[in-house]
Amino acid sequence: MIGYMRARLIGAMKRPFAFPVAHRLLRQQDGTAAIEFGLVAVPFFALIFAILETALVFFVGQMLETAGADSARLIMTGQAQAKGLNKDTFKEAVCDKVKTFGLFDCTTGLAVDVQKYSQFSDINLSTLPLDEDGKLKTDGFVYQPGGPGEIVVVRVMYQWPVYVSLLGLNLSDMAGGKRLLMSTSAFRNEPYL
């Protein structure tokens, strides 16, 4: 009996598969493309979504930068002072420049800070205006457009929602899935009159 089992075991080892059903199953190629796609589909689509979202963040950041620079020019040339713009009307002027594609929520998401300084060395923007939870703190924001020849810093900020947050984004300036986008312009007002 032992000899018979040994011969059978040796015969099974010589064949690639001892069980013909398993052999037929592994030899079949039908549906392998679907199974392989199923294995790589989730990472593939996650990567595509992350690339698109990163491109959108860069696009929106550039829109905010352009709007901030254009709005700062209103102060630098004295147009904002001549029109008597205040904090709210200046924010509306910034919003008018970013409303083009309807990507921004200006009423709750956009923040504007305009401060004047006596010299450029007094400007300190090293800390982000975020609280412990990473939310934007606007309580210290003012609107001081200054007069002719004065130094002014205009900061325009927006917290953009981010859905894929672990792919190359700095988590230190994110709060609740939002990334802080900021445009900063420092200049001396022209001698307008």
C-alpha positions in Angstrom: 0.0 0.0 0.0 2.8 2.4 0.8 4.5 1.7 -2.5 1.2 2.4 -4.4 0.8 5.8 -2.6 4.5 6.7 -3.2 4.1 5.9 -6.9 1.0 8.0 -7.1 2.7 10.9 -5.3 5.7 10.8 -7.6 3.4 10.7 -10.6 1.5 13.7 -9.3 4.7 15.6 -8.8 5.8 15.0 -12.4 2.6 16.6 -13.7 2.2 20.4 -13.3 -1.0 19.9 -11.4 -2.4 16.9 -9.7 -6.0 18.0 -10.0 -7.2 18.4 -13.6 -9.9 21.0 -12.6 -7.3 23.3 -11.0 -5.1 22.8 -14.1 -7.9 23.9 -16.4 -8.8 26.8 -14.2 -5.3 28.2 -14.1 -4.9 27.6 -17.8 -8.0 29.7 -18.7 -7.2 33.3 -19.8 -10.8 34.5 -20.2 -11.5 37.6 -18.0 -7.9 38.1 -16.9 -7.9 41.7 -18.3 -10.9 42.5 -16.3 -9.4 41.1 -13.1 -6.1 42.9 -13.8 -7.9 46.2 -14.4 -9.9 45.7 -11.2 -6.6 45.4 -9.3 -5.1 48.7 -10.7 -8.3 50.7 -11.2 -8.6 52.2 -7.7 -5.0 53.4 -7.5 -5.1 54.6 -11.1 -8.3 56.7 -10.7 -7.0 58.0 -7.3 -3.8 59.2 -9.0 -5.8 60.8 -11.9 -8.0 62.6 -9.4 -5.1 63.8 -7.4 -3.4 65.1 -10.5 -6.5 67.0 -11.6 -7.1 68.4 -8.1 -3.5 69.6 -7.8 -3.8 71.3 -11.2 -7.0 72.9 -10.0 -5.3 74.2 -6.8 -2.5 75.7 -8.9 -5.0 77.3 -11.3 -7.1 78.8 -8.5 -3.9 80.0 -6.7 -2.8 81.8 -9.9 -6.3 83.3 -10.2 -6.1 84.6 -6.6 -2.5 85.9 -7.2 -3.7 87.8 -10.3 -6.7 89.2 -8.5 -4.6 90.3 -5.5 -2.0 92.0 -7.7 -4.7 93.8 -9.7 -6.5 94.9 -6.6 -3.3 96.1 -4.9 -2.7 98.2 -8.0 -5.9 100.1 -7.2 -4.4 101.1 -3.9 -0.9 101.8 -5.2 -2.2 104.2 -7.9 -4.6 105.9 -5.5 -7.8 104.8 -7.3 -9.1 103.0 -4.2 -8.5 106.1 -2.1 -10.1 108.5 -4.7 -13.2 106.3 -4.9 -13.4 106.1 -1.1 -13.3 102.3 -1.0 -13.6 100.8 2.5 -12.9 97.2 3.7 -16.1 95.8 2.3 -16.1 97.6 -1.1 -12.4 96.8 -1.6 -13.2 93.1 -0.9 -16.0 93.3 -3.5 -13.5 94.7 -6.0 -11.3 91.7 -5.4 -14.3 89.4 -5.6 -15.2 90.9 -9.0 -11.8 89.8 -10.3 -12.1 86.1 -9.1 -15.8 85.5 -9.9 -15.1 84.8 -13.5 -15.3 81.0 -13.3 -17.5 80.8 -10.2 -14.9 78.8 -8.3 -14.7 81.1 -5.2 -17.2 81.7 -2.4 -16.4 85.4 -1.8 -18.9 86.0 1.0 -17.5 83.5 3.5 -14.2 82.2 2.1 -12.3 85.3 0.9 -10.4 87.4 3.4 -8.5 90.7 2.7 -5.9 92.4 4.9 -4.5 95.8 3.9 -1.9 97.3 6.3 0.4 100.3 6.0 3.9 100.5 7.4 6.4 103.2 8.0 9.3 101.2 6.4 9.8 98.0 4.6 11.9 96.5 7.4 8.8 96.7 9.7 6.9 94.2 7.6 6.8 90.7 9.3 4.7 88.1 7.5 6.5 85.1 8.8 3.5 83.5 10.6 0.3 82.4 8.9 -2.9 83.9 10.2 -4.2 80.5 11.4 -5.5 79.3 14.7 -4.6 76.1 16.5 -7.2 74.2 14.4 -5.8 75.6 11.2 -8.7 77.9 10.5 -8.2 81.4 9.1 -8.1 84.1 11.8 -9.4 87.4 10.4 -9.9 89.3 13.6 -6.7 91.2 13.2 -7.3 92.1 9.5 -7.6 95.8 8.8 -8.0 98.1 5.8 -5.4 100.8 5.8 -4.7 101.8 2.2 -2.3 104.7 3.2 -1.6 107.9 1.4 0.9 108.9 -1.3 4.4 107.5 -0.8 3.3 105.2 2.1 4.3 101.5 2.2 1.3 99.1 2.0 1.0 95.3 2.2 -2.1 93.8 0.6 -2.9 90.1 1.4 -5.8 88.2 -0.2 -6.5 84.8 1.3 -8.8 81.9 0.5 -9.2 78.5 2.1 -9.7 76.1 -0.8 -11.3 72.7 -0.1 -8.9 69.8 -0.8 -10.2 66.2 -1.1 -6.9 64.3 -1.7 -4.9 65.8 1.1 -1.9 63.4 1.5 -0.3 63.7 -2.0 2.4 66.3 -1.6 0.4 69.0 0.2 1.8 70.5 3.4 -0.6 69.5 6.1 0.6 72.2 8.5 -1.5 74.9 6.8 -4.6 72.7 6.2 -7.7 72.7 8.3 -10.6 70.5 7.9 -9.6 69.5 4.4 -8.8 73.1 3.3 -5.6 74.6 1.9 -4.8 78.2 2.5 -4.1 80.1 -0.7 -2.6 83.5 -0.3 -1.6 86.5 -2.5 0.7 89.1 -1.0 1.8 92.4 -2.5 4.1 94.8 -0.8 4.7 98.2 -2.4 5.1 102.0 -1.9 2.1 104.0 -3.1 2.7 106.3 -6.0 2.7 110.0 -5.4 -0.9 110.4 -6.7 -3.0 113.5 -6.0 
